[in-house]
Amino acid sequence: MKTVLRSWCAWSPGLETAEQWTAWAKAPQPLASEGVPDARFLPAMLRRRCTPLSKILLKVARDGCNEAERSQARTVFASRHGSINESIGLLENVARGERISPATFSHTVHNAQAGLFSIAMGNRQASSSLAGREDSFGSGLLEALGHLEREPERPVLFVMGDVPLDPVFASLLDEPACAYGVALLLARSEGKDEESFEVALERPPPDAKRLAWPPAAEFLRLWIAGSTSFSISTSQHLWRFTRQE
């Protein structure tokens, strides 16, 4: 199935505009780990309760499509870890036999960003939230393509992001520690003058190179660079993309 990337938006500390991301794509460096967008488009009460990850994902989700599409697109939110850092305090409260805050808990569940986007943008369309370990980007992309297959006339907003893990968990994984969000507005190809791509899933090579930034950022880097055929490897899968004009 040919898929059109209608628009994109990305955020990481120090990389906040399309021009900055284009410059980064030409000379990529590891993404920064400290920083959060102000997300002033959210109501103050809602903004104060948002976790850092929620602010990042809602920022790119909002800016990744126009006003009309924000309420009409299906959405897929993916994150390897979600707002797990904020869950630490809740778990410590449970261990001490103390009460936990329902409001805090509601903002740490994995579909929190999908719910917040629905509320803030008045979006009542179908939505999915998922995690797929190091293949969270590829898994989320496949989920988005599934939405397009089900309702091809409606675009799908795919949002992926993470923040650095708390030291309690960080030592358990070997991955780039960075704060970032990427939003891709996807649609079915209508055969017009538009750029589309196809994705295929293969076994990874035994010598797969580990990226210094997340797969979502790597996809965006190669897309911005105009690559016509490229792949992204994890320890479990190789995601191969073919671009067509």
Secondary structure, DSSP 4 states (H G I P E B T S, - for coil): --EEEEEEEEEBTTB-SHHHHHHHHHS--PPP-S-----TTS-HHHHHH--HHHHHHHHHHHHTS-HHHHHHSEEEEE-SSTTHHHHHHHHHHHHTT----HHHHHTTSTTHHHHHHHHHHT--S-EEEE--GGGHHHHHHHHHHHHHHHSTTS-EEEEEEE-PPPHHHHTT--S----EEEEEEEEE--SSS--EEEEEEEPPPTTPPPPSS-HHHHHHHHHHTT-SEEEEE-SS-EEEEEEE-
